[in-house]
Amino acid sequence: MSNDKLAIEEARRAAQHESVKSQVEGEVQAEIGERAAVKSAPNESQRIDQVAGEFRSKAVDEVVDTEREVQRSRGLARVSQVVDYIFT
């Protein structure tokens, strides 16, 4: 039963990870589309670039953190399986 919960949690985290990656990709594409449609002043463009860069950086950091959590969960699931095997 414990292994089922771990597998379900791992699947949920993997799905969430993919969802975050897709969201970041979609937002970057939307930003590119908006920039192509709007002509702005040079100073405004630089500020938009800075804010967009910060946003992308935060989004990528979140994806990396999620990936680490998924890897950690997989490792813990393996350890749990070994412990269950040894003591059953």
N, C-alpha and C positions, 0 to 999 in steps of 0.2 A: 504494500500500500504506500509506503514511504517513497519507493522508487517511482510509482505512478505520479505522485505529487511533484517530485523533482522533475520528471519528464514533462509534465504539464507546465510547470513553471519555466523550464528551459525553452519550451516551444513558445510560450507567451513572450518571453524576453526576446527571443529570436525574431518573432513577428513584430514586436515593438521596435526593435533595432532596424529592421527593414523599412518600417513605416517612417521612422525618423530620417533615414537616408533618402527615401522617396520625397519626403516633405522638403528637405534641404535642397534637393535637386530641383523640385518644382518652383521653390521660391527664387532660386538663382535664375532659372529660366524666365520667370515672370519679371524679375528685375532687368534682365537683358532686354526683354520685349518692351518694357516701359522706357528704358533708356533710348532704344531705337526710335520710339514714337515721339519722344519729347526732346526738344532742343533747349538747353539751359545755358546760363552764364557760366564762364570758366570757374569762378569761385564756388558757385553752387555745385558744379560738377565735381570739384575736388572734395567738397564736404560730403556729397552723396557717395563718392568712392570710399571715403574714410569710414562712414557709417556702415556702408555695405560690407566693407572688409571686416569691421568689428563684428557685425552680425554673422557673417560667414564663419569667422573664427570661433565664435561662441557655439554655433550650430555644429561645427566639426568637433569641437571639444566634447559636446554632449554625445555625439555619435561614438567617439573614441571611448568615453566613459562607459557607455552602454556595451560596447564590444568587450571591454575589460570585465564588466559584470557577467556577461554571457560566458566568457572564458573561465572566470572564477567559479561560476555555477556548474559548469561542465566538470571542472576538476573536483569540486566538492561532491558532485553526483557520483563520480568514479570512486572516490574514497568511500562514500557511503555504500556503494555496491560491494566493494571489497570487504568492508567491515561486516555487512550483512552476510556475505558468503562465508566468511571465517566463523562467525558466531551462530550460524544456523545449521 
